[in-house]
Amino acid sequence: MTEGAAGGEGLLHARITHLEMLAPPPARVPMPLGSYLALLRAKDMPLHFYRYLYEQVGRPHHWSAHRDLDDAALSAVVHSGETEIRVLYADGAPAGFFELDLSRLTAEAEIRYFGLVPEFQGRGLAKFFLSEAVFAAFEHAPGRLVIHTNSLDSPRALQLYQRIGFTPYAWSQETVSPWT
């Protein structure tokens, strides 16, 4: 089975690249000009809004970990004191989000989810937005910061992560059900 190809049971196979950063970059990426941007930390985010963002950003890439969680299970993750979510708004509309997992903070923090909704991709926002995610994570002084991408993500994701300063440290495989 090839990477990203549907399996006999309708499954998708992806190659995961695990990346790490041991210290923050020397400077933040400046906010791009053009759109009116706001980056807000979401506290007590309503689950329907989280689900909306998760689907808008994750559907094209077949994100699955939070896709089928019931309200109680999703609330336990989203409203945990070990989860931090920030939403990027462009010209008043939600343009993307990132989610930090701080549950293993003495060892590492993880950018669990990061992405832009399709309508806001290709506008020069990703590098700035990822830089903000990196600096938000390092505000908590983790031993290292990790992020994962796979062959179902944007083909530019791995390049972006490496340009910001992440380096690959491992690879693995996963099988996921596509969004229907």
For each residue, the residues with C-beta under 8 A, 3 or more apart:
1: 5 7 13
2: 5 13
3: 13 14 15 151
4: 12 13 14 151 152
5: 1 2 12 13
6: 10 11 12 178
7: 1 10 11 12 13 175
8: 11
9:
10: 6 7 177 178
11: 6 7 8 175 176 177 178
12: 4 5 6 7 62 152 175 176 177 178
13: 1 2 3 4 5 7 173 174 175
14: 3 4 62 150 151 152 173 174 175 176
15: 3 150 151 171 172 173
16: 148 149 150 171 172 173 174
17: 148 149 150 158 168 171
18: 146 148 168 169 170 171 172
19: 146 147 148 149 158 161 162 166 167 168 169
20: 108 144 145 146 166 167 169
21: 24 134 144 145 146 164 165 166 167
22: 144 145
23: 138
24: 21 134 135 138 165
25: 28 131 134 164 165
26:
27:
28: 25 131 132 135
29: 127 128 130 131 132 164
30: 128
31: 37 128
32: 35 37 123 124 125 128
33:
34: 123 124
35: 32 90 91 123 125
36: 90 91 92
37: 31 32 88 89 90 95 125
38: 88 89
39: 86 87 88 89 129 132
40: 86 87 89
41: 84 85 86
42: 45 49 85 86 87 97
43:
44: 79
45: 42 49 50 78 79 85
46: 49 50
47: 50 51 71 74 75 78
48: 51 52
49: 42 45 46 52 53
50: 45 46 47 53 54 74 78 85
51: 47 48 54 55 74
52: 48 49 55 56 94
53: 49 50 56 57 87 94 96 97 117
54: 50 51 57 58 63 66 67 113
55: 51 52 58 59 67 179
56: 52 53 59 94 117 118
57: 53 54 61 63 96 97 113 115 116 117
58: 54 55 61 62 63 67 113 115
59: 55 56 62 63 179
60: 118
61: 57 58 115 150 152 153 154
62: 12 14 58 59 152 176 177 178 179
63: 54 57 58 59 66 67 113
64: 67 68 176 177
65:
66: 54 63 69 74 77
67: 54 55 58 63 64 179
68: 64
69: 66 73 74 77
70: 73 74
71: 47 74 75
72: 75 76
73: 69 70 76 77
74: 47 50 51 66 69 70 71 77 78
75: 47 71 72 78 79
76: 72 73 79 80
77: 66 69 73 74 80 83
78: 45 47 50 74 75 83 85
79: 44 45 75 76 83
80: 76 77 83 103
81:
82: 101 102 103 105
83: 77 78 79 80 99 100 101 102 103 112
84: 41 99 100 102 136
85: 41 42 45 50 78 97 98 99 100
86: 39 40 41 42 97 98 132 133 136
87: 39 40 42 53 94 96 97
88: 37 38 39 94 95 96 97 116 120 125 129 132
89: 37 38 39 40 92 93 94 95
90: 35 36 37 93 95 120 123 125
91: 35 36
92: 36 89
93: 89 90 120
94: 52 53 56 87 88 89 97 117
95: 37 88 89 90 116 117 119 120 125
96: 53 57 87 88 114 115 116 117 120 125 129
97: 42 53 57 85 86 87 88 94 113 114 115
98: 85 86 111 113 114 115 129 130 132 133 136
99: 83 84 85 111 112 113 114
100: 83 84 85 109 110 111 112 133 136 137 140
101: 82 83 104 109 110 112
102: 82 83 84 105 109 137 140 142
103: 80 82 83
104: 101 107 108 109 110
105: 82 102 108 109 140 141 142
106: 142 143
107: 104 142 143 144
108: 20 104 105 142 143 144 145 146
109: 100 101 102 104 105 137 138 140 142 144 145 146
110: 100 101 104 145 146 147 148
111: 98 99 100 114 133 134 137 145 146 147
112: 83 99 100 101
113: 54 57 58 63 97 98 99
114: 96 97 98 99 111 129 130 133 147
115: 57 58 61 96 97 98
116: 57 88 95 96 120 121 125 126 129
117: 53 56 57 94 95 96 120 121
118: 56 60 121
119: 95
120: 88 90 93 95 96 116 117 123 125
121: 116 117 118 125 126 154
122:
123: 32 34 35 90 120
124: 32 34 127 128
125: 32 35 37 88 90 95 96 116 120 121 128 129
126: 116 121 129 130 156 160
127: 29 124 130 131 160 163 164
128: 29 30 31 32 124 125 131 132
129: 39 88 96 98 114 116 125 126 132 133
130: 29 98 114 126 127 133 134 160 161 164
131: 25 28 29 127 128 134 135 164
132: 28 29 39 86 88 98 128 129 135 136
133: 86 98 100 111 114 129 130 136 137
134: 21 24 25 111 130 131 137 138 145 164 165
135: 24 28 131 132 138 139
136: 84 86 98 100 132 133 139
137: 100 102 109 111 133 134 140 142 145
138: 23 24 109 134 135 141 142 145
139: 135 136
140: 100 102 105 109 137
141: 105 138
142: 102 105 106 107 108 109 137 138 145
143: 106 107 108
144: 20 21 22 107 108 109
145: 20 21 22 108 109 110 111 134 137 138 142 166
146: 18 19 20 21 108 109 110 111
147: 19 110 111 114 161 166
148: 16 17 18 19 110
149: 16 17 19 153 157 158 161
150: 14 15 16 17 61 153 174
151: 3 4 14 15
152: 4 12 14 61 62 176
153: 61 149 150 157 158
154: 61 121 157
155: 158
156: 126 159 160
157: 149 153 154 160 161
158: 17 19 149 153 155 161 162
159: 156 162 163
160: 126 127 130 156 157 163 164
161: 19 130 147 149 157 158 164 166
162: 19 158 159 165 166 167 168
163: 127 159 160
164: 21 25 29 127 130 131 134 160 161
165: 21 24 25 134 162
166: 19 20 21 145 147 161 162
167: 19 20 21 162
168: 17 18 19 162 171
169: 18 19 20
170: 18
171: 15 16 17 18 168
172: 15 16 18
173: 13 14 15 16
174: 13 14 16 150
175: 7 11 12 13 14
176: 11 12 14 62 64 152
177: 10 11 12 62 64
178: 6 10 11 12 62
179: 55 59 62 67
180:
